[in-house]
Amino acid sequence: MPDIDPAFLAMPARGLAGAALERAQELGAEHADFRLERIRVGRLSLRDGQLDSSSDGEDVGLAVRVVHDGTWGFASGIARTADAAKALAEQAVATAKVSRVLSSEPVVLAPEQVYADVRWVSSYEINPFDVPEAERVAWLQELSERLMAGDGVDHVDAALMQVLENKFYADTAGTMTTQQRVRISPEFTAVNVDRGAGSFASMRTLAPPAGRGWEYTTGTGWDWDTEIAELPGLLMEHVKAPSVEAGTYDLVIEPSNLWLTIHESIGHATELDRALGYEAAYAGTSFATLDKLNSLQYGSEVMNITGDRTVEHGLSTVGFDDEGVAAQQFDIVRDGVLVGYQLNRQMAQANGFERSNGCAFADSAGHIPLQRMANVSLQPAPDGPSTDELVSRVERGILIKGDRSWSIDMQRFNFQFTGQQFHRIENGRIVGQLRDVAYQATTTDFWGSMEAVGGPQTYVLGGAFNCGKGQPGQVAAVSHGCPTGLFRGVNVLNTKAEGGR
């Protein structure tokens, strides 16, 4: 396994932390924590095999957060000197004093053991920033050219995003952690243009972003060769497919689509700050309020949802969160019943939970930690069926692959989702594709209609780099694993007809 980048270890993190935390305590802070963060983001974009844009940027900063007189205070900056760190502590305490009149309840943090000077590195083999840009561009060009050679492919867009994230944390309790995470997101989109009709259709790869390194592009974790070879044929089948007839269908939904439904209808809905009404940015609060804990029938008995900050290659996987809490796996829905929420230390203490489950995160030193999403995943049945077996149980239905657009209400309750591929099922067999499909339901009706989940052989860890939350807005990466699921009697819309076309 790789070690933490020596260039980050060479930064004076301990000295800066010591100066800031000591000054915060001198000023009467009951708690103080310090972060030094370096986030490097690289992006490549190609159009029809030609390099369109390239960027490689780095953000480095430090942050001090305090609890003073029961009130939060926060400050951040970029100067890496002891005097600057002390000044941030002074600013954070001053902010807490000004904010005191706005605080109705004192901030008390749930207890957590001390982790003294520990290191953690995410699971990857090759740091993509160690790969020359010319080599990365050449890989994107090669796969773009293969797609462009396919019948009916008029244009190809290719993109690659890679992130190296380093974080040093220390607090007045004595916890000190140093972490390094790497993640990567390659994507290819094939476009067909019907010049006569003045229309176009597109289809992109289903490969999810992953907490992996450059090895992800060379066959570790995904079969790029097979997907690129199949994509042109799937696109042309989609172009020629009939428009769906709106109505009620049984749906077999693969992980490449179902992960996003989990994210929107479960992941955000079980963030406790939303359930308590503290957070309403980016599509509102939550119907899954605290009074429903251990009683809300979220879905069918085959529904088991976990939050997990430990799963290998997860985009939200860490060793420790931004409050010094060790990463954990925990239950959110068990046998269809809501049994847990995602928590930080303040909400855990204030709402009767014994401990935070490690869900505090800030996307940079410039932001205060929020309660952010763990890798929220639907668990497979230990000896469950294959996707083909689930399809064989359906007389009239649709197999759905890939995510596209979505919509959900301000309570995370009413939604509709579309996808990339819609394969018509008749009498247990796939008989061609459909177009213009969206499925619509309420959260509890949808998950209540889930009759079966596939086995571990159908399980895939999907996700996104760009989960938004908070004001000012923050962006975080998160994964959602799931098997293929079978859902009975779901309402399907024709999006073309709904759009008045």
Buried (B, 14 or more C-beta within 10 A) or exposed (E): EBEBBEEBBEBBBBEBBBBBBBBBBEBEBBBBBBBBBBBBBBBBBBBBBEBEEBEEEEBBBBBBBBBBBEBBBBBBBEEBBBEBBBBBBBBBBBBBBEBBEEEEEEBBBBEBEEBEEEBBBBBBBBBBBEBEEEEBBEBBBEBBEBBBEBEBBEBBBBBBBBBBBBBBBBBBBEBBBBBBBBBBBBBBBBBBBEEEEEEEBBBBBBBBBBBBBBBBBEEBBBEBEEBBEEBBEBBBBBBEBEEBEBEEBBBBBBBBBBBBBBBBBBBBBBBBBBBBEEBEBBBBBBBBBBEBBEEBBBBBEBBBBBBBBBBEBBBBBBBBBBBBBBBBBBBBBBBBBBBBBBBBBBBBBBBEBEBBBBBBBBBBBBBBBBBBBBBBBBBBBEEBBBBBBBBBBBEEBBBBBBBBEBEBEEBBBBBBBBBBBBBBBEEBEBEEBBBBBBBBBBBBBBBBBBBBBBBEEBBBBBBBBEBEBBEEEBBBBBBBBBBBBBBBEBBBBBBEEEEEE
